[in-house]
Amino acid sequence: MLEELAQKLHAHLVESPPILIKEGGLIRPSINPLLDERKATVEADQQWIANLEVDERAKTGISTLKVGFNKTFGYYISISRTKADQVPAHYIRKQTLTNEERLHHPRFKRTRSPDSHGAR
């Protein structure tokens, strides 16, 4: 019985698992189609956010612009306070911190968590 369990675990888990389970990537691809689909969605959404950051840096000319996430506001654009005068009119100011402004972009939808992948 333990032998069967060991074989099943060996067949389903990656050869070199991450140190922390929360890092993900523990289960081999093609074991569970739904898991594979969700992983692909996560990767696509991460790429979308990265592309948005690059695009907005180019459009605004603010090289330090970053896209971030927190539970209170969802996705936001972070711009240093020294660049606040360069903020485009279509950004919506959400939070002012000591060294940065956090703004909402019209393309963001409110999301529950970074794992909900509804930022498009």
Biopython code that builds the backbone (N, CA, C, O; Angstrom):
import numpy as np
from Bio.PDB.StructureBuilder import StructureBuilder

atoms = [
    (1, "MET", "N", (0.817, -1.191, 0.000)),
    (1, "MET", "CA", (0.000, 0.000, 0.000)),
    (1, "MET", "C", (0.872, 1.270, 0.000)),
    (1, "MET", "O", (0.623, 2.194, -0.775)),
    (2, "LEU", "N", (1.880, 1.311, 0.863)),
    (2, "LEU", "CA", (2.782, 2.458, 0.877)),
    (2, "LEU", "C", (3.592, 2.522, -0.413)),
    (2, "LEU", "O", (3.921, 3.606, -0.894)),
    (3, "GLU", "N", (3.906, 1.374, -0.961)),
    (3, "GLU", "CA", (4.632, 1.320, -2.228)),
    (3, "GLU", "C", (3.818, 1.985, -3.338)),
    (3, "GLU", "O", (4.363, 2.744, -4.139)),
    (4, "GLU", "N", (2.499, 1.698, -3.385)),
    (4, "GLU", "CA", (1.604, 2.305, -4.385)),
    (4, "GLU", "C", (1.549, 3.822, -4.210)),
    (4, "GLU", "O", (1.594, 4.573, -5.184)),
    (5, "LEU", "N", (1.452, 4.254, -2.965)),
    (5, "LEU", "CA", (1.409, 5.686, -2.684)),
    (5, "LEU", "C", (2.712, 6.359, -3.143)),
    (5, "LEU", "O", (2.678, 7.425, -3.758)),
    (6, "ALA", "N", (3.832, 5.747, -2.849)),
    (6, "ALA", "CA", (5.121, 6.294, -3.258)),
    (6, "ALA", "C", (5.217, 6.387, -4.773)),
    (6, "ALA", "O", (5.717, 7.381, -5.298)),
    (7, "GLN", "N", (4.747, 5.372, -5.481)),
    (7, "GLN", "CA", (4.775, 5.388, -6.947)),
    (7, "GLN", "C", (3.886, 6.496, -7.499)),
    (7, "GLN", "O", (4.257, 7.196, -8.442)),
    (8, "LYS", "N", (2.719, 6.643, -6.904)),
    (8, "LYS", "CA", (1.788, 7.688, -7.365)),
    (8, "LYS", "C", (2.373, 9.083, -7.113)),
    (8, "LYS", "O", (2.293, 9.958, -7.975)),
    (9, "LEU", "N", (2.954, 9.282, -5.942)),
    (9, "LEU", "CA", (3.575, 10.570, -5.643)),
    (9, "LEU", "C", (4.724, 10.847, -6.601)),
    (9, "LEU", "O", (4.861, 11.964, -7.101)),
    (10, "HIS", "N", (5.533, 9.859, -6.855)),
    (10, "HIS", "CA", (6.668, 10.014, -7.766)),
    (10, "HIS", "C", (6.178, 10.357, -9.174)),
    (10, "HIS", "O", (6.801, 11.159, -9.869)),
    (11, "ALA", "N", (5.083, 9.761, -9.588)),
    (11, "ALA", "CA", (4.539, 9.997, -10.930)),
    (11, "ALA", "C", (3.897, 11.384, -11.062)),
    (11, "ALA", "O", (3.869, 11.949, -12.155)),
    (12, "HIS", "N", (3.383, 11.930, -9.961)),
    (12, "HIS", "CA", (2.642, 13.185, -10.017)),
    (12, "HIS", "C", (3.458, 14.421, -9.632)),
    (12, "HIS", "O", (3.115, 15.531, -10.038)),
    (13, "LEU", "N", (4.516, 14.249, -8.867)),
    (13, "LEU", "CA", (5.294, 15.393, -8.405)),
    (13, "LEU", "C", (6.508, 15.615, -9.298)),
    (13, "LEU", "O", (7.052, 14.675, -9.878)),
    (14, "VAL", "N", (6.920, 16.870, -9.397)),
    (14, "VAL", "CA", (8.079, 17.210, -10.223)),
    (14, "VAL", "C", (9.351, 16.615, -9.623)),
    (14, "VAL", "O", (9.413, 16.300, -8.435)),
    (15, "GLU", "N", (10.346, 16.473, -10.466)),
    (15, "GLU", "CA", (11.618, 15.877, -10.045)),
    (15, "GLU", "C", (12.301, 16.694, -8.949)),
    (15, "GLU", "O", (12.789, 16.134, -7.967)),
    (16, "SER", "N", (12.337, 18.023, -9.120)),
    (16, "SER", "CA", (12.962, 18.915, -8.129)),
    (16, "SER", "C", (11.908, 19.885, -7.615)),
    (16, "SER", "O", (11.744, 20.968, -8.177)),
    (17, "PRO", "N", (11.196, 19.520, -6.565)),
    (17, "PRO", "CA", (10.128, 20.393, -6.053)),
    (17, "PRO", "C", (10.694, 21.650, -5.402)),
    (17, "PRO", "O", (11.844, 21.667, -4.966)),
    (18, "PRO", "N", (9.876, 22.707, -5.339)),
    (18, "PRO", "CA", (10.320, 23.939, -4.681)),
    (18, "PRO", "C", (10.504, 23.705, -3.178)),
    (18, "PRO", "O", (9.929, 22.776, -2.611)),
    (19, "ILE", "N", (11.289, 24.535, -2.560)),
    (19, "ILE", "CA", (11.531, 24.412, -1.123)),
    (19, "ILE", "C", (10.246, 24.665, -0.343)),
    (19, "ILE", "O", (9.938, 23.944, 0.606)),
    (20, "LEU", "N", (9.492, 25.693, -0.746)),
    (20, "LEU", "CA", (8.233, 26.032, -0.082)),
    (20, "LEU", "C", (7.063, 25.653, -0.978)),
    (20, "LEU", "O", (7.067, 25.961, -2.170)),
    (21, "ILE", "N", (6.080, 25.000, -0.422)),
    (21, "ILE", "CA", (4.912, 24.583, -1.200)),
    (21, "ILE", "C", (4.197, 25.775, -1.812)),
    (21, "ILE", "O", (3.682, 25.678, -2.926)),
    (22, "LYS", "N", (4.155, 26.905, -1.100)),
    (22, "LYS", "CA", (3.432, 28.076, -1.603)),
    (22, "LYS", "C", (4.052, 28.662, -2.866)),
    (22, "LYS", "O", (3.433, 29.497, -3.526)),
    (23, "GLU", "N", (5.267, 28.234, -3.214)),
    (23, "GLU", "CA", (5.891, 28.687, -4.449)),
    (23, "GLU", "C", (5.222, 28.073, -5.667)),
    (23, "GLU", "O", (5.367, 28.589, -6.774)),
    (24, "GLY", "N", (4.493, 26.979, -5.482)),
    (24, "GLY", "CA", (3.829, 26.306, -6.593)),
    (24, "GLY", "C", (4.803, 25.479, -7.402)),
    (24, "GLY", "O", (5.969, 25.339, -7.033)),
    (25, "GLY", "N", (4.323, 24.931, -8.508)),
    (25, "GLY", "CA", (5.183, 24.148, -9.378)),
    (25, "GLY", "C", (5.525, 22.780, -8.834)),
    (25, "GLY", "O", (6.549, 22.207, -9.204)),
    (26, "LEU", "N", (4.692, 22.248, -7.967)),
    (26, "LEU", "CA", (4.949, 20.968, -7.329)),
    (26, "LEU", "C", (4.453, 19.787, -8.165)),
    (26, "LEU", "O", (5.053, 18.712, -8.162)),
    (27, "ILE", "N", (3.351, 20.009, -8.877)),
    (27, "ILE", "CA", (2.721, 18.926, -9.650)),
    (27, "ILE", "C", (3.158, 18.995, -11.102)),
    (27, "ILE", "O", (3.212, 20.069, -11.701)),
    (28, "ARG", "N", (3.464, 17.844, -11.649)),
    (28, "ARG", "CA", (3.906, 17.759, -13.047)),
    (28, "ARG", "C", (2.807, 18.251, -13.992)),
    (28, "ARG", "O", (1.622, 18.104, -13.695)),
    (29, "PRO", "N", (3.195, 18.831, -15.120)),
    (29, "PRO", "CA", (2.198, 19.198, -16.138)),
    (29, "PRO", "C", (1.478, 17.947, -16.650)),
    (29, "PRO", "O", (2.018, 16.842, -16.603)),
    (30, "SER", "N", (0.278, 18.138, -17.127)),
    (30, "SER", "CA", (-0.563, 17.089, -17.735)),
    (30, "SER", "C", (-1.154, 16.103, -16.737)),
    (30, "SER", "O", (-1.769, 15.118, -17.147)),
    (31, "ILE", "N", (-0.985, 16.337, -15.447)),
    (31, "ILE", "CA", (-1.600, 15.470, -14.439)),
    (31, "ILE", "C", (-3.075, 15.840, -14.284)),
    (31, "ILE", "O", (-3.938, 14.973, -14.149)),
    (32, "ASN", "N", (-3.342, 17.143, -14.306)),
    (32, "ASN", "CA", (-4.703, 17.631, -14.111)),
    (32, "ASN", "C", (-4.955, 18.760, -15.118)),
    (32, "ASN", "O", (-4.345, 19.824, -15.006)),
    (33, "PRO", "N", (-5.836, 18.550, -16.092)),
    (33, "PRO", "CA", (-6.083, 19.569, -17.116)),
    (33, "PRO", "C", (-6.554, 20.914, -16.546)),
    (33, "PRO", "O", (-6.169, 21.970, -17.047)),
    (34, "LEU", "N", (-7.382, 20.871, -15.506)),
    (34, "LEU", "CA", (-7.858, 22.120, -14.901)),
    (34, "LEU", "C", (-6.692, 22.888, -14.278)),
    (34, "LEU", "O", (-6.611, 24.109, -14.412)),
    (35, "LEU", "N", (-5.801, 22.185, -13.606)),
    (35, "LEU", "CA", (-4.622, 22.827, -13.030)),
    (35, "LEU", "C", (-3.747, 23.425, -14.128)),
    (35, "LEU", "O", (-3.252, 24.544, -13.987)),
    (36, "ASP", "N", (-3.556, 22.694, -15.207)),
    (36, "ASP", "CA", (-2.769, 23.208, -16.329)),
    (36, "ASP", "C", (-3.401, 24.477, -16.903)),
    (36, "ASP", "O", (-2.703, 25.433, -17.239)),
    (37, "GLU", "N", (-4.721, 24.471, -17.009)),
    (37, "GLU", "CA", (-5.448, 25.637, -17.530)),
    (37, "GLU", "C", (-5.270, 26.839, -16.610)),
    (37, "GLU", "O", (-5.043, 27.957, -17.072)),
    (38, "ARG", "N", (-5.376, 26.599, -15.305)),
    (38, "ARG", "CA", (-5.221, 27.695, -14.342)),
    (38, "ARG", "C", (-3.799, 28.250, -14.351)),
    (38, "ARG", "O", (-3.601, 29.461, -14.257)),
    (39, "LYS", "N", (-2.813, 27.366, -14.465)),
    (39, "LYS", "CA", (-1.425, 27.819, -14.540)),
    (39, "LYS", "C", (-1.221, 28.686, -15.779)),
    (39, "LYS", "O", (-0.549, 29.716, -15.718)),
    (40, "ALA", "N", (-1.803, 28.268, -16.905)),
    (40, "ALA", "CA", (-1.678, 29.041, -18.147)),
    (40, "ALA", "C", (-2.338, 30.407, -17.992)),
    (40, "ALA", "O", (-1.826, 31.405, -18.499)),
    (41, "THR", "N", (-3.466, 30.456, -17.297)),
    (41, "THR", "CA", (-4.154, 31.721, -17.057)),
    (41, "THR", "C", (-3.304, 32.641, -16.193)),
    (41, "THR", "O", (-3.197, 33.835, -16.474)),
    (42, "VAL", "N", (-2.705, 32.095, -15.151)),
    (42, "VAL", "CA", (-1.831, 32.885, -14.280)),
    (42, "VAL", "C", (-0.675, 33.462, -15.086)),
    (42, "VAL", "O", (-0.369, 34.650, -14.977)),
    (43, "GLU", "N", (-0.038, 32.633, -15.886)),
    (43, "GLU", "CA", (1.094, 33.094, -16.693)),
    (43, "GLU", "C", (0.671, 34.175, -17.687)),
    (43, "GLU", "O", (1.383, 35.160, -17.880)),
    (44, "ALA", "N", (-0.493, 33.985, -18.318)),
    (44, "ALA", "CA", (-0.986, 34.980, -19.280)),
    (44, "ALA", "C", (-1.297, 36.300, -18.580)),
    (44, "ALA", "O", (-0.993, 37.369, -19.108)),
    (45, "ASP", "N", (-1.897, 36.229, -17.403)),
    (45, "ASP", "CA", (-2.223, 37.448, -16.668)),
    (45, "ASP", "C", (-0.971, 38.162, -16.175)),
    (45, "ASP", "O", (-0.903, 39.391, -16.205)),
    (46, "GLN", "N", (0.012, 37.406, -15.726)),
    (46, "GLN", "CA", (1.269, 38.023, -15.305)),
    (46, "GLN", "C", (1.946, 38.713, -16.481)),
    (46, "GLN", "O", (2.524, 39.790, -16.329)),
    (47, "GLN", "N", (1.873, 38.093, -17.645)),
    (47, "GLN", "CA", (2.469, 38.710, -18.843)),
    (47, "GLN", "C", (1.698, 39.967, -19.240)),
    (47, "GLN", "O", (2.297, 40.960, -19.655)),
    (48, "TRP", "N", (0.368, 39.925, -19.114)),
    (48, "TRP", "CA", (-0.464, 41.081, -19.432)),
    (48, "TRP", "C", (-0.095, 42.272, -18.537)),
    (48, "TRP", "O", (0.038, 43.398, -19.017)),
    (49, "ILE", "N", (0.067, 42.017, -17.247)),
    (49, "ILE", "CA", (0.435, 43.078, -16.305)),
    (49, "ILE", "C", (1.827, 43.615, -16.629)),
    (49, "ILE", "O", (2.048, 44.826, -16.619)),
    (50, "ALA", "N", (2.761, 42.712, -16.915)),
    (50, "ALA", "CA", (4.122, 43.147, -17.268)),
    (50, "ALA", "C", (4.103, 44.000, -18.528)),
    (50, "ALA", "O", (4.794, 45.016, -18.597)),
    (51, "ASN", "N", (3.316, 43.599, -19.529)),
    (51, "ASN", "CA", (3.203, 44.374, -20.771)),
    (51, "ASN", "C", (2.562, 45.732, -20.517)),
    (51, "ASN", "O", (2.984, 46.739, -21.085)),
    (52, "LEU", "N", (1.541, 45.757, -19.663)),
    (52, "LEU", "CA", (0.885, 47.020, -19.327)),
    (52, "LEU", "C", (1.893, 47.971, -18.688)),
    (52, "LEU", "O", (1.930, 49.157, -19.019)),
    (53, "GLU", "N", (2.706, 47.452, -17.776)),
    (53, "GLU", "CA", (3.714, 48.282, -17.128)),
    (53, "GLU", "C", (4.676, 48.878, -18.156)),
    (53, "GLU", "O", (4.982, 50.070, -18.110)),
    (54, "VAL", "N", (5.145, 48.051, -19.074)),
    (54, "VAL", "CA", (6.062, 48.523, -20.125)),
    (54, "VAL", "C", (5.369, 49.559, -21.006)),
    (54, "VAL", "O", (5.949, 50.601, -21.312)),
    (55, "ASP", "N", (4.141, 49.281, -21.413)),
    (55, "ASP", "CA", (3.387, 50.209, -22.265)),
    (55, "ASP", "C", (3.163, 51.552, -21.579)),
    (55, "ASP", "O", (3.348, 52.607, -22.185)),
    (56, "GLU", "N", (2.764, 51.503, -20.316)),
    (56, "GLU", "CA", (2.482, 52.746, -19.596)),
    (56, "GLU", "C", (3.757, 53.535, -19.326)),
    (56, "GLU", "O", (3.727, 54.766, -19.323)),
    (57, "ARG", "N", (4.861, 52.861, -19.101)),
    (57, "ARG", "CA", (6.136, 53.577, -18.964)),
    (57, "ARG", "C", (6.455, 54.329, -20.254)),
    (57, "ARG", "O", (6.872, 55.487, -20.224)),
    (58, "ALA", "N", (6.251, 53.654, -21.386)),
    (58, "ALA", "CA", (6.533, 54.275, -22.684)),
    (58, "ALA", "C", (5.582, 55.438, -22.954)),
    (58, "ALA", "O", (6.015, 56.493, -23.417)),
    (59, "LYS", "N", (4.293, 55.257, -22.670)),
    (59, "LYS", "CA", (3.304, 56.317, -22.934)),
    (59, "LYS", "C", (3.508, 57.545, -22.061)),
    (59, "LYS", "O", (3.372, 58.676, -22.526)),
    (60, "THR", "N", (3.838, 57.318, -20.786)),
    (60, "THR", "CA", (3.951, 58.437, -19.856)),
    (60, "THR", "C", (5.352, 59.026, -19.797)),
    (60, "THR", "O", (5.522, 60.178, -19.397)),
    (61, "GLY", "N", (6.351, 58.255, -20.187)),
    (61, "GLY", "CA", (7.732, 58.705, -20.056)),
    (61, "GLY", "C", (8.249, 58.612, -18.628)),
    (61, "GLY", "O", (9.309, 59.152, -18.314)),
    (62, "ILE", "N", (7.502, 57.926, -17.759)),
    (62, "ILE", "CA", (7.901, 57.772, -16.356)),
    (62, "ILE", "C", (8.571, 56.411, -16.211)),
    (62, "ILE", "O", (7.895, 55.386, -16.129)),
    (63, "SER", "N", (9.886, 56.404, -16.180)),
    (63, "SER", "CA", (10.637, 55.142, -16.185)),
    (63, "SER", "C", (10.494, 54.345, -14.896)),
    (63, "SER", "O", (10.754, 53.142, -14.887)),
    (64, "THR", "N", (10.086, 54.993, -13.807)),
    (64, "THR", "CA", (9.962, 54.301, -12.527)),
    (64, "THR", "C", (8.542, 53.796, -12.256)),
    (64, "THR", "O", (8.278, 53.249, -11.185)),
    (65, "LEU", "N", (7.638, 53.971, -13.201)),
    (65, "LEU", "CA", (6.255, 53.522, -13.048)),
    (65, "LEU", "C", (6.230, 52.015, -12.822)),
    (65, "LEU", "O", (6.931, 51.264, -13.500)),
    (66, "LYS", "N", (5.415, 51.580, -11.862)),
    (66, "LYS", "CA", (5.276, 50.152, -11.565)),
    (66, "LYS", "C", (3.809, 49.807, -11.406)),
    (66, "LYS", "O", (3.008, 50.642, -10.988)),
    (67, "VAL", "N", (3.460, 48.572, -11.741)),
    (67, "VAL", "CA", (2.121, 48.057, -11.468)),
    (67, "VAL", "C", (2.241, 47.171, -10.242)),
    (67, "VAL", "O", (3.118, 46.310, -10.177)),
    (68, "GLY", "N", (1.358, 47.378, -9.263)),
    (68, "GLY", "CA", (1.379, 46.595, -8.037)),
    (68, "GLY", "C", (-0.007, 46.104, -7.687)),
    (68, "GLY", "O", (-0.973, 46.355, -8.408)),
    (69, "PHE", "N", (-0.093, 45.398, -6.568)),
    (69, "PHE", "CA", (-1.374, 44.871, -6.100)),
    (69, "PHE", "C", (-1.399, 44.924, -4.589)),
    (69, "PHE", "O", (-0.405, 44.633, -3.924)),
    (70, "ASN", "N", (-2.564, 45.306, -4.049)),
    (70, "ASN", "CA", (-2.805, 45.115, -2.621)),
    (70, "ASN", "C", (-4.272, 44.757, -2.420)),
    (70, "ASN", "O", (-5.093, 44.963, -3.313)),
    (71, "LYS", "N", (-4.595, 44.228, -1.265)),
    (71, "LYS", "CA", (-5.949, 43.743, -1.006)),
    (71, "LYS", "C", (-6.972, 44.868, -0.916)),
    (71, "LYS", "O", (-8.158, 44.646, -1.160)),
    (72, "THR", "N", (-6.531, 46.062, -0.573)),
    (72, "THR", "CA", (-7.455, 47.178, -0.431)),
    (72, "THR", "C", (-7.904, 47.735, -1.775)),
    (72, "THR", "O", (-9.099, 47.933, -1.995)),
    (73, "PHE", "N", (-6.961, 47.988, -2.673)),
    (73, "PHE", "CA", (-7.277, 48.654, -3.927)),
    (73, "PHE", "C", (-7.214, 47.749, -5.147)),
    (73, "PHE", "O", (-7.605, 48.164, -6.238)),
    (74, "GLY", "N", (-6.735, 46.532, -4.990)),
    (74, "GLY", "CA", (-6.552, 45.666, -6.153)),
    (74, "GLY", "C", (-5.300, 46.115, -6.894)),
    (74, "GLY", "O", (-4.319, 46.519, -6.270)),
    (75, "TYR", "N", (-5.329, 46.046, -8.217)),
    (75, "TYR", "CA", (-4.177, 46.473, -9.014)),
    (75, "TYR", "C", (-4.124, 47.991, -9.054)),
    (75, "TYR", "O", (-5.154, 48.664, -9.100)),
    (76, "TYR", "N", (-2.921, 48.511, -9.036)),
    (76, "TYR", "CA", (-2.719, 49.956, -9.070)),
    (76, "TYR", "C", (-1.417, 50.262, -9.796)),
    (76, "TYR", "O", (-0.577, 49.384, -9.995)),
    (77, "ILE", "N", (-1.268, 51.504, -10.182)),
    (77, "ILE", "CA", (-0.018, 51.987, -10.760)),
    (77, "ILE", "C", (0.654, 52.856, -9.708)),
    (77, "ILE", "O", (0.031, 53.737, -9.116)),
    (78, "SER", "N", (1.925, 52.594, -9.490)),
    (78, "SER", "CA", (2.708, 53.328, -8.507)),
    (78, "SER", "C", (3.676, 54.253, -9.235)),
    (78, "SER", "O", (4.422, 53.836, -10.120)),
    (79, "ILE", "N", (3.640, 55.530, -8.831)),
    (79, "ILE", "CA", (4.531, 56.535, -9.404)),
    (79, "ILE", "C", (5.143, 57.312, -8.244)),
    (79, "ILE", "O", (4.444, 57.695, -7.306)),
    (80, "SER", "N", (6.441, 57.538, -8.316)),
    (80, "SER", "CA", (7.102, 58.275, -7.240)),
    (80, "SER", "C", (6.514, 59.682, -7.149)),
    (80, "SER", "O", (6.063, 60.247, -8.145)),
    (81, "ARG", "N", (6.528, 60.231, -5.940)),
    (81, "ARG", "CA", (5.957, 61.565, -5.713)),
    (81, "ARG", "C", (6.670, 62.623, -6.553)),
    (81, "ARG", "O", (6.066, 63.628, -6.927)),
    (82, "THR", "N", (7.944, 62.404, -6.849)),
    (82, "THR", "CA", (8.680, 63.388, -7.649)),
    (82, "THR", "C", (8.183, 63.442, -9.092)),
    (82, "THR", "O", (8.426, 64.422, -9.795)),
    (83, "LYS", "N", (7.489, 62.396, -9.535)),
    (83, "LYS", "CA", (6.959, 62.334, -10.907)),
    (83, "LYS", "C", (5.448, 62.583, -10.949)),
    (83, "LYS", "O", (4.831, 62.460, -12.007)),
    (84, "ALA", "N", (4.853, 62.929, -9.813)),
    (84, "ALA", "CA", (3.401, 63.085, -9.722)),
    (84, "ALA", "C", (2.846, 64.114, -10.696)),
    (84, "ALA", "O", (1.696, 64.004, -11.121)),
    (85, "ASP", "N", (3.641, 65.105, -11.054)),
    (85, "ASP", "CA", (3.170, 66.120, -11.991)),
    (85, "ASP", "C", (3.062, 65.582, -13.421)),
    (85, "ASP", "O", (2.493, 66.251, -14.284)),
    (86, "GLN", "N", (3.596, 64.392, -13.687)),
    (86, "GLN", "CA", (3.548, 63.786, -15.018)),
    (86, "GLN", "C", (2.420, 62.761, -15.161)),
    (86, "GLN", "O", (2.304, 62.107, -16.197)),
    (87, "VAL", "N", (1.592, 62.621, -14.128)),
    (87, "VAL", "CA", (0.512, 61.636, -14.149)),
    (87, "VAL", "C", (-0.517, 62.003, -15.212)),
    (87, "VAL", "O", (-1.008, 63.132, -15.225)),
    (88, "PRO", "N", (-0.853, 61.075, -16.101)),
    (88, "PRO", "CA", (-1.871, 61.352, -17.119)),
    (88, "PRO", "C", (-3.243, 61.620, -16.485)),
    (88, "PRO", "O", (-3.545, 61.116, -15.403)),
    (89, "ALA", "N", (-4.045, 62.397, -17.156)),
    (89, "ALA", "CA", (-5.363, 62.784, -16.638)),
    (89, "ALA", "C", (-6.308, 61.605, -16.464)),
    (89, "ALA", "O", (-7.196, 61.655, -15.613)),
    (90, "HIS", "N", (-6.138, 60.537, -17.253)),
    (90, "HIS", "CA", (-7.064, 59.401, -17.160)),
    (90, "HIS", "C", (-6.748, 58.457, -15.996)),
    (90, "HIS", "O", (-7.527, 57.540, -15.733)),
    (91, "TYR", "N", (-5.635, 58.655, -15.298)),
    (91, "TYR", "CA", (-5.347, 57.884, -14.086)),
    (91, "TYR", "C", (-6.187, 58.463, -12.942)),
    (91, "TYR", "O", (-6.405, 59.672, -12.866)),
    (92, "ILE", "N", (-6.642, 57.596, -12.077)),
    (92, "ILE", "CA", (-7.452, 58.031, -10.944)),
    (92, "ILE", "C", (-6.627, 57.856, -9.668)),
    (92, "ILE", "O", (-6.222, 56.744, -9.332)),
    (93, "ARG", "N", (-6.385, 58.946, -8.971)),
    (93, "ARG", "CA", (-5.571, 58.891, -7.749)),
    (93, "ARG", "C", (-6.334, 58.114, -6.674)),
    (93, "ARG", "O", (-7.489, 58.425, -6.381)),
    (94, "LYS", "N", (-5.687, 57.103, -6.087)),
    (94, "LYS", "CA", (-6.312, 56.270, -5.064)),
    (94, "LYS", "C", (-5.675, 56.442, -3.695)),
    (94, "LYS", "O", (-6.357, 56.386, -2.672)),
    (95, "GLN", "N", (-4.354, 56.653, -3.681)),
    (95, "GLN", "CA", (-3.669, 56.704, -2.396)),
    (95, "GLN", "C", (-2.378, 57.505, -2.540)),
    (95, "GLN", "O", (-1.639, 57.352, -3.512)),
    (96, "THR", "N", (-2.125, 58.357, -1.555)),
    (96, "THR", "CA", (-0.886, 59.107, -1.511)),
    (96, "THR", "C", (-0.082, 58.600, -0.324)),
    (96, "THR", "O", (-0.544, 58.636, 0.817)),
    (97, "LEU", "N", (1.123, 58.130, -0.605)),
    (97, "LEU", "CA", (2.023, 57.663, 0.444)),
    (97, "LEU", "C", (3.189, 58.642, 0.553)),
    (97, "LEU", "O", (3.268, 59.598, -0.219)),
    (98, "THR", "N", (4.069, 58.417, 1.478)),
    (98, "THR", "CA", (5.195, 59.323, 1.699)),
    (98, "THR", "C", (6.015, 59.539, 0.435)),
    (98, "THR", "O", (6.357, 60.674, 0.102)),
    (99, "ASN", "N", (6.330, 58.455, -0.270)),
    (99, "ASN", "CA", (7.221, 58.563, -1.421)),
    (99, "ASN", "C", (6.578, 58.224, -2.755)),
    (99, "ASN", "O", (7.248, 58.253, -3.787)),
    (100, "GLU", "N", (5.291, 57.903, -2.753)),
    (100, "GLU", "CA", (4.669, 57.502, -4.006)),
    (100, "GLU", "C", (3.184, 57.820, -4.053)),
    (100, "GLU", "O", (2.523, 58.004, -3.032)),
    (101, "GLU", "N", (2.693, 57.877, -5.274)),
    (101, "GLU", "CA", (1.263, 57.998, -5.533)),
    (101, "GLU", "C", (0.809, 56.661, -6.086)),
    (101, "GLU", "O", (1.484, 56.072, -6.931)),
    (102, "ARG", "N", (-0.333, 56.180, -5.614)),
    (102, "ARG", "CA", (-0.930, 54.966, -6.161)),
    (102, "ARG", "C", (-2.190, 55.373, -6.902)),
    (102, "ARG", "O", (-3.063, 56.062, -6.374)),
    (103, "LEU", "N", (-2.247, 54.920, -8.147)),
    (103, "LEU", "CA", (-3.312, 55.357, -9.032)),
    (103, "LEU", "C", (-4.029, 54.163, -9.642)),
    (103, "LEU", "O", (-3.462, 53.079, -9.777)),
    (104, "HIS", "N", (-5.261, 54.378, -9.999)),
    (104, "HIS", "CA", (-6.054, 53.356, -10.667)),
    (104, "HIS", "C", (-6.027, 53.650, -12.160)),
    (104, "HIS", "O", (-6.132, 54.801, -12.583)),
    (105, "HIS", "N", (-5.888, 52.607, -12.937)),
    (105, "HIS", "CA", (-5.897, 52.732, -14.398)),
    (105, "HIS", "C", (-7.273, 52.286, -14.887)),
    (105, "HIS", "O", (-7.793, 51.287, -14.390)),
    (106, "PRO", "N", (-7.868, 52.978, -15.825)),
    (106, "PRO", "CA", (-9.202, 52.603, -16.314)),
    (106, "PRO", "C", (-9.291, 51.157, -16.833)),
    (106, "PRO", "O", (-10.385, 50.594, -16.868)),
    (107, "ARG", "N", (-8.183, 50.556, -17.230)),
    (107, "ARG", "CA", (-8.223, 49.181, -17.734)),
    (107, "ARG", "C", (-8.270, 48.137, -16.620)),
    (107, "ARG", "O", (-8.470, 46.953, -16.892)),
    (108, "PHE", "N", (-8.089, 48.562, -15.367)),
    (108, "PHE", "CA", (-8.141, 47.629, -14.244)),
    (108, "PHE", "C", (-9.582, 47.431, -13.826)),
    (108, "PHE", "O", (-10.382, 48.367, -13.829)),
    (109, "LYS", "N", (-9.897, 46.213, -13.470)),
    (109, "LYS", "CA", (-11.163, 45.915, -12.816)),
    (109, "LYS", "C", (-10.821, 45.559, -11.388)),
    (109, "LYS", "O", (-9.709, 45.112, -11.108)),
    (110, "ARG", "N", (-11.745, 45.748, -10.498)),
    (110, "ARG", "CA", (-11.520, 45.373, -9.095)),
    (110, "ARG", "C", (-11.390, 43.858, -9.026)),
    (110, "ARG", "O", (-12.212, 43.130, -9.583)),
    (111, "THR", "N", (-10.351, 43.389, -8.339)),
    (111, "THR", "CA", (-10.126, 41.956, -8.190)),
    (111, "THR", "C", (-10.067, 41.607, -6.714)),
    (111, "THR", "O", (-9.737, 42.444, -5.874)),
    (112, "ARG", "N", (-10.388, 40.374, -6.416)),
    (112, "ARG", "CA", (-10.358, 39.910, -5.040)),
    (112, "ARG", "C", (-8.940, 39.635, -4.553)),
    (112, "ARG", "O", (-8.602, 39.945, -3.410)),
    (113, "SER", "N", (-8.118, 39.059, -5.410)),
    (113, "SER", "CA", (-6.750, 38.724, -5.034)),
    (113, "SER", "C", (-5.928, 38.574, -6.292)),
    (113, "SER", "O", (-6.490, 38.481, -7.383)),
    (114, "PRO", "N", (-4.591, 38.546, -6.169)),
    (114, "PRO", "CA", (-3.790, 38.352, -7.372)),
    (114, "PRO", "C", (-4.029, 36.997, -8.002)),
    (114, "PRO", "O", (-3.692, 36.788, -9.167)),
    (115, "ASP", "N", (-4.604, 36.075, -7.254)),
    (115, "ASP", "CA", (-4.878, 34.741, -7.793)),
    (115, "ASP", "C", (-6.213, 34.668, -8.517)),
    (115, "ASP", "O", (-6.520, 33.643, -9.127)),
    (116, "SER", "N", (-7.022, 35.736, -8.468)),
    (116, "SER", "CA", (-8.326, 35.692, -9.142)),
    (116, "SER", "C", (-8.215, 35.993, -10.615)),
    (116, "SER", "O", (-9.119, 35.657, -11.381)),
    (117, "HIS", "N", (-7.121, 36.624, -11.038)),
    (117, "HIS", "CA", (-6.795, 36.831, -12.449)),
    (117, "HIS", "C", (-7.869, 37.558, -13.219)),
    (117, "HIS", "O", (-8.147, 37.215, -14.368)),
    (118, "GLY", "N", (-8.476, 38.551, -12.613)),
    (118, "GLY", "CA", (-9.501, 39.305, -13.299)),
    (118, "GLY", "C", (-9.060, 40.716, -13.635)),
    (118, "GLY", "O", (-9.892, 41.617, -13.740)),
    (119, "ALA", "N", (-7.786, 40.916, -13.802)),
    (119, "ALA", "CA", (-7.282, 42.276, -13.995)),
    (119, "ALA", "C", (-7.485, 42.791, -15.408)),
    (119, "ALA", "O", (-7.259, 43.973, -15.663)),
    (120, "ARG", "N", (-7.888, 41.973, -16.296)),
    (120, "ARG", "CA", (-8.040, 42.441, -17.676)),
    (120, "ARG", "C", (-9.263, 43.249, -17.878)),
    (120, "ARG", "O", (-9.521, 43.710, -18.990)),
]
sb = StructureBuilder()
sb.init_structure("model")
sb.init_model(0)
sb.init_chain("A")
sb.init_seg("    ")
for serial, (resi, resn, name, xyz) in enumerate(atoms, 1):
    if name == "N":
        sb.init_residue(resn, " ", resi, " ")
    sb.init_atom(name, np.array(xyz, "f"), 0.0, 1.0, " ", f" {name:<3s}", serial, name[0])
structure = sb.get_structure()
